[in-house]
Amino acid sequence: SLALGATSSIASIVPDINETVSLGITTKRFANVYSNLFIGTATQAQYADLAEKYIADGYYEPGIVVMFGGPAEVTLADNETSKVAGVISTAPAYLMNSELHDTNVAIVALQGRVPCFVKGPVKKGDMLVSAGDGYAKSAGDNPKIGTVIGKSLADFDGSQGVIEVVVGRL
């Protein structure tokens, strides 16, 4: 059924007065909305990062650190590389270049909060750089420009593991 104050035709649902008709309510939401174009104001996102699709030279699981290079656009990051691209995202809040299709496509978090593989001791707030083999590590006091992945959101005292990091933060 239509909301009060709305009319319908085959092509559209139109409110009688601007900004007076809602689709759903806070306790009864639509499952999915499919559209070609959304024009409006988004006020929140369920997930925590901004990501972009890149062609990769293989499959990389979420949390892996990648860099620009290799036979495709991105590849597994070398130790302390200044070519760092970011961390493979788990579920981005916003995905750019969404229509990119290829054999291997990596969804790389560019800004925001994501899980990341780390090596060695890391303290909350440490700047992180690539440790090679898809891992990040604490950058120490003076990381070189272009090498920083982001900042740690947690302490880590093991040899290898996964912590949350904020990518794109210096």
N, C-alpha and C positions, 0 to 999 in steps of 0.2 A: 504494500500500500504506500501511497505518497504521503509526504509530510504535509501538515496543514500549511496552507499558503503557497503550495507549489502546483504547477501544472505539468503535464507530460505529453510528449508526442513521441513518435518512434525515434526521432533524432536526439531529443534532449529532455532533461528535467530542468525547469526554469523557475526560480523563486519569483513571487509577485513583487517583493521589495528586496533590494540589495542586502546581503548578509543577514537573512532571516531564516534560512532553511539549512538544517544540518543533515548529514548522512550518518546515521547511527548515533549512539549516545555512549557515555563513558562506561556503562554497564552492559551494553549490547553493541559490540563493534562488528563491522564487516570483516570477514576473514582476509580477503585480498581485494585490491582494487587494481585493475589493469587499464592502462591508458597509454597513449602515445606522447602526451605532453601534460605536465602539471604546471599550472600557473597559480601560485599562492605563497603562503608563508609556512615553512616547516619550523616547528618549535622545539623538536627534540629528535634524537636518534637512538635506536636500541643498542647500536654497536659503537666502537670507540676509535675508529681511525679513518683517515682519508687515504685511499689507495688508488693505484693505477695499474692497468694491465700492460705487461711487456712480453715480448717473445723471448723465451728462455731456451737454453741448449739442453734442457732435461727437466724432469719433474723435481720440484723442490717443495718439501712439506712446510706447513706453517711454522714460523719461528726461525727459519733458516736466514742467515745474512747473505745477501747477494750484492754483486757489483756490476757496473756497466762493463761489458767486454765479452770475450769468448766468441764463438762462431755465430751467436745470436745477439740480442740486445743486452741480456743479463746472464750472468753465470755465478757460480759459487765464489764468494769473496775471498781474495787473498789476504794474508796477514797484514794488518795495518794499512790497507789500500786507501788511497785518496779517491778511488773510483767507486766508493760505496754507493749503492742505490737505495738500500733500505732492508726491511725485514719482510719475509713472506707473511701476508695477513691471514688471519683466521676467518674473519667475517667483517668486512669493512662497512662502516656507516654510509660511506659514499664511495662509489667506484667509478673512476674516470676511464675513458677509452673502452667502455664496456662492450663495444661491438668487435673488438680485436679477436680474431680467431686464428689459431695455428696449431701445429702438433703439440707444442708445449707452451702454455701461457702461464706466466707467473703474476700473481696479484701482489704487488709490492706496496707495503704501507709506507707512506711518505710523511705523514703527520699523525700524531695520536698515540694511543696506548695499545700495545700488542705483546703477546708472549714472545720471548726470544731465547734461543739457546745461548748459554754462557759457559765460559771456562774460568776457573780460578776464583779467588776471592773478589767479591764486588760489594761495595757499600751503597746504600740508598743515596741517590743523588750523583753518583759517579758518572762521568761521561764515559760512554762506551765506544770502542772501535772494534774492527774485525780482528778476530783471533785466528782466522783461516778456517777452512773446513766447515763453513756455515755457522760458526760460533762468534760471539762477541766477548770482549774482555774489558776490564777497567782500563781507561786510557792513561791513568796517572795524572800528573799535574799539568803537563803542557802538550796536549795532542796537536798534531799537525793539522792545518786547515784542510778541510775536505774529508778528513778521516772519521769524524764523529758521527755515529749512528743516532745517538740520543742519550737519554739519562735513565739510570736505573731507578725503579720504584721500590726495590727491595734489597735487603742484604742477602748475600749468598756466600756460604763458606765451604761449599763442596768443590770437587774437581770439575764436574760437568753437570749441567742441569738446565732448567727453564725458569725464567723470572719474567715479570712484566716490566717493559721499558716504555718510555715515551720517546718515540722516534721523532726526528726533526728538531729536537731541542738542543741548544748549545749551552 
